[in-house]
Amino acid sequence: MSKEELMKLAFDSIVEADEDSAMEAMDKAAEAGVSAVEMLKEGFSKGMNELGDQFGRGEIFLPELIFATEVMKAVTERVETELLESGETVTQKGKIVMATVEGDVHDIGKGICVSLLKTCGFDVYDLGREVPASVIIDKAEEVGADIIGTSALLTTTMTVQQELENELKSRGIRDKYKTMIGGAPITQRWAEKIGADAYTEDASECCERAQRFIDEK
């Protein structure tokens, strides 16, 4: 099976929420010498991004997205296990604190970003959902984070990302961190307005941007 066919199999397994097909894709990738991380980034994650777009356009409903997310969790758990067993893990690249902001219970996209960041070699502190800006900053200070990433899926909670930027400034520690923001209503324009360092549209871009920040340090 060619690399392109493997990626399509991975992509389709997420879009169709078919865990057996996803595991088959992983097995065939191993036989073909295609890395688990590459499958995650170029196949499975792209399938999840496609579903996210469909959900945003109202073409699918939340239960379908949740089913696919469960398959994605199984995939990322297997990738992490295989990396540990192979000893490939990871030159540590940097520390990232991730959270869905206060007032927002949606964490599917953030969870995918966390999984991919881990498999890309980052030390990720996932604070979950409905996390106040002050708690996010306290955790970043505690662990010596390099990057703070927040997700907001509701227009009513976007302002917490602005609160975080303001509190970093008021504490006099804004320059210690790079901040990344994402979520369905979030745009590059919003990032520029509040002073965030980056807006990332999906998990792959989140990982790539985080790597760039670490490389620039």
N, C-alpha and C positions, 0 to 999 in steps of 0.2 A: 504494500500500500504506500502510495507516495505521500510526501509531507502535506501536500495540498489536500489530499483525500482525508488524511488524519485530522487536519484542522477542521474540515467540513463535518466530519463525524462528531468531533467534539462540540462544534458550534450547534449542530442539529440536536445533539443529545440534551443540551440545555434548553433550547427553544421548545423541544417536545417534552421536557421534564422527564427524561427517560434515564434513570440511574444505571440500568443494565447496559445501555448503549454507551453511557459515559465511562463505565469501568472497562468496557470492551475497547473503547478508544485509548484508554490508558495502557491496556495490555498490548495493543497493537503498536503503540508509540514506543514502548519499551523494546519490543522485538525489532523495530525499525531504527532504534538508536536515536529517537527524538526525545529530548529531555522533558521531564514532567513540568518544569517551570515554563518551558516554551509552549507546551500544550495549554497550560493555564492562561498564559498571557495572550497567545495568538488564536486560540480556539475557544475554550470555555468562557473566558471573560468577554470575548466579543459576542458570544451568544447571549450572555447576561445583559450586555449593553443594548443589544437589539431588542430584547424583551422590555428593558426599561424604556426604550423609545416608544415601543408599541403601547405600553401602559400609559405613558405620557400623552399619547394621541387618542387614548380611549379605545384602542383596538382590542385590548385584553383586559381582564379584571384582576383584582388583587389575589384571589385564590390561585390563579394560574401563575402569577409571579411568585407566590409563596412556594408552590410546588417546585418550581425551577430553582428557587433559592436553596431548598433542601438538597437538591441534586448537587448544586454548586458547593454546598458545605461538605458533602461527602467527597467531592473531588479535591477540595483544598486540604481536607484532613489526610487524604491519601498522599497528596503531593508532599505535605509536611512530613509524614511518616517515612516516605521513600527517601527524602533528603536526609533525614536523621540516620536512617539505616545505611545509606551510602557514604555518610561522612562528608557529603558535599556542603553541609551547612556552613557554611556561611561565615565568611569574613564579615564581621559586624560592620555595618555601614553607618549607622547613626541611630539616635533615639527619637521616636515620634510618639506624641500623645494624640490620640484620636477620640472624638466624641461626637454624638448627636446632641445638639444644643438643648438647653432648657425649654420645656414646653412642647418638645417634638419627640414622638415615640417611634418614628420611622427610621429604621437602621439597616435596611437591606443593602443599600448602596455602600454605606459606610463599612458594613461587615465584609463586603467583597473587597473593598480597598484594603482593609486590615489584613485579610488573608493573603492578598497579593504582595503587600508590603513585607509581610513576614517571609514569604517564599523568596522574595528578592533580597533578603538579608538584613532587613531593618529590625531593630528591637522596638516592638510596638506595644504601647500601653493603651488598651482599649477601655475607655471609661463607660462605655455603654450609651444609653440614651437619656434624654432629659437632664443634661448636666449643665449646671450654671457656669458662667464664664469664670467666676472666681475659683471654682473647684478645678476647672481645667488648668488654669494658670498655676494654682498651688501644686498640682501634680507635675506639671512641667518643671517647676522649680525643684521639687523633691527629687526627681529622677535625673535632672540635668539634661533635659530634652534639647534636641537641635531644632525640631519642627513641631508645630502645633497644627493639627488638622481638624476642622469642624464641618459637620454636615447639617443642613437645614432643608427640610422638605416642605415646609409651609411658609407662605409669605409672612405670616404673623410671627414666625420665630427667627426670620433672617436678622432681625435687629440684635439678637444675642451675639451674632458674629461681630457686629459693630461695637457692642459693649465690651467684647473681649479685646478688640484693638484699643479701645479707649482705656481699659483698665491696665493693659500692658504699659501704655504711655504714662498713666498716672502713677504707676509703681516705679517708673524709671527703668524698665527692663525691656522695652520694645525691641531694642537692637540685639538682644540675646537670642531671639527666635526668628525663624522664618514661619510665616503663617500661610496655610493653604485652606481654601474653602471650596465646598461643592454642595450639590443638591439640586433638585429639579428646578426651583425658581432662581437659582444663583447664576449670575452671568459675569463676564469679564468686567463689564461696566460697574457692577456692584462691588467687585473686588477693588477696583480702582477708587471707587467712591469712599470706601471705608478704610482703605490703606492696607489691605491684605497683600501679601507678597505674590500669591498665585491663586488663580481659579483653575480647577481641573474638572474636566467634563466626565471622565470615567476612571475606572481603576487603573488601567494601563497608563494613562496620562498622569495619574496621581503618583504612581511608582517612578515614572520617568522624571517627573519634576522634582520629587524628593531626592532622587539620585543626583540631579543637577545641583541642587542646593548643597548637598554634602560635598560634591566635587569642587564647588566654588569656595568652600570654607578655607 
